[in-house]
Amino acid sequence: MAVVLTEKAATEVQRVREEQKFEEEIFLRVGAAAGGCSGYSYQLEFDKSFDEAKDDEYEYHGVKVVVDKKSALLLEGTTIDWYEGLDQRGFKFDNPNVVKSCGCGSSFQV
């Protein structure tokens, strides 16, 4: 299982889906792309194009999550949570494969 979406993160995804009035077939795509100050950066986006040969599909707390197979190798075991505090607000990635990350936490090396 490449990624896990916590209940708090799933609630936030559902809130955005409802606010944006997305169609039912829209899902959350999670990925990792070359770039950022540490080598790779996390990607979260809403999408509806699914390729069974290239993508893996999961469901957490009613949210369909799709990860492309290349990103799945970099994200194996990652938990995505939602954090909301005085200092910051947003999705947090807990990736056990990271050996180095940047100060802002949005890019990483494996």
VMD Tcl script that draws the C-alpha trace (Angstrom):
set ca {
  {0.00 0.00 0.00}
  {1.75 3.14 -1.19}
  {-0.09 5.80 0.81}
  {-2.62 6.05 3.63}
  {-5.00 8.97 4.01}
  {-5.99 9.73 7.62}
  {-9.57 10.45 8.56}
  {-8.77 14.16 9.11}
  {-7.15 14.40 5.66}
  {-10.08 12.58 4.06}
  {-12.52 14.99 5.72}
  {-10.62 17.95 4.26}
  {-10.56 16.36 0.78}
  {-14.32 15.76 1.01}
  {-14.87 19.37 2.12}
  {-12.99 20.68 -0.92}
  {-14.81 18.28 -3.25}
  {-18.17 19.52 -1.98}
  {-17.14 23.18 -2.01}
  {-15.90 22.90 -5.61}
  {-18.93 20.78 -6.63}
  {-16.72 18.14 -8.28}
  {-18.29 15.37 -10.30}
  {-18.53 11.93 -8.66}
  {-15.73 10.41 -10.81}
  {-13.15 12.96 -9.60}
  {-10.56 11.42 -7.25}
  {-7.48 12.54 -5.34}
  {-4.25 11.86 -7.22}
  {-1.12 11.65 -5.06}
  {2.32 11.67 -6.62}
  {5.97 12.54 -6.41}
  {7.73 14.49 -9.16}
  {11.33 15.44 -9.77}
  {11.89 18.95 -8.53}
  {12.01 21.02 -5.40}
  {15.12 21.89 -3.45}
  {15.71 18.32 -2.21}
  {15.08 16.26 -5.36}
  {11.38 15.30 -5.36}
  {8.24 17.16 -4.44}
  {4.86 15.87 -3.33}
  {1.86 16.38 -5.57}
  {-1.82 16.41 -4.65}
  {-4.46 17.15 -7.25}
  {-7.96 16.23 -8.27}
  {-8.14 14.14 -11.42}
  {-10.45 11.84 -13.33}
  {-8.13 10.09 -15.78}
  {-7.21 6.61 -14.52}
  {-4.98 4.10 -16.32}
  {-5.14 0.63 -14.78}
  {-1.71 -0.24 -16.23}
  {-0.03 2.83 -14.71}
  {-2.07 3.62 -11.57}
  {-2.93 1.99 -8.25}
  {-6.25 2.79 -6.59}
  {-7.12 2.90 -2.88}
  {-10.03 4.14 -0.81}
  {-9.81 5.73 2.64}
  {-12.75 7.05 4.64}
  {-14.84 7.40 1.48}
  {-12.11 9.11 -0.58}
  {-10.77 7.44 -3.71}
  {-6.98 7.90 -3.89}
  {-4.91 7.12 -6.99}
  {-1.10 6.85 -7.08}
  {0.87 6.25 -10.26}
  {3.15 3.21 -10.02}
  {6.38 5.26 -10.33}
  {5.38 7.54 -7.47}
  {4.24 4.53 -5.43}
  {7.87 3.40 -5.18}
  {8.87 6.73 -3.60}
  {5.77 6.99 -1.41}
  {5.54 3.42 -0.09}
  {4.29 3.58 3.51}
  {3.51 7.32 3.43}
  {0.73 8.66 5.63}
  {-1.01 11.86 4.55}
  {-2.61 13.81 7.38}
  {-4.31 17.19 7.69}
  {-2.84 19.68 10.16}
  {-4.45 22.89 11.28}
  {-2.72 25.04 13.88}
  {-1.70 28.59 14.65}
  {1.62 28.21 12.84}
  {0.45 26.44 9.67}
  {-2.38 24.66 7.91}
  {-2.26 21.95 5.27}
  {-1.55 18.38 4.32}
  {1.42 16.72 6.00}
  {3.30 13.81 4.49}
  {4.96 11.27 6.80}
  {7.16 9.34 4.37}
  {9.38 6.66 5.99}
  {11.62 6.54 2.90}
  {12.89 10.11 3.21}
  {16.58 10.48 4.00}
  {16.63 14.28 3.62}
  {14.01 16.98 3.21}
  {13.95 20.73 2.81}
  {13.04 23.13 5.60}
  {9.48 23.65 4.38}
  {8.85 19.89 4.09}
  {7.49 20.01 0.55}
  {10.45 18.31 -1.12}
  {12.51 15.27 -0.22}
  {15.23 12.76 -1.14}
  {14.97 8.99 -0.88}
}
mol new
graphics top color blue
foreach p $ca { graphics top sphere $p radius 0.5 }
foreach p [lrange $ca 0 end-1] q [lrange $ca 1 end] { graphics top cylinder $p $q radius 0.2 }
display resetview
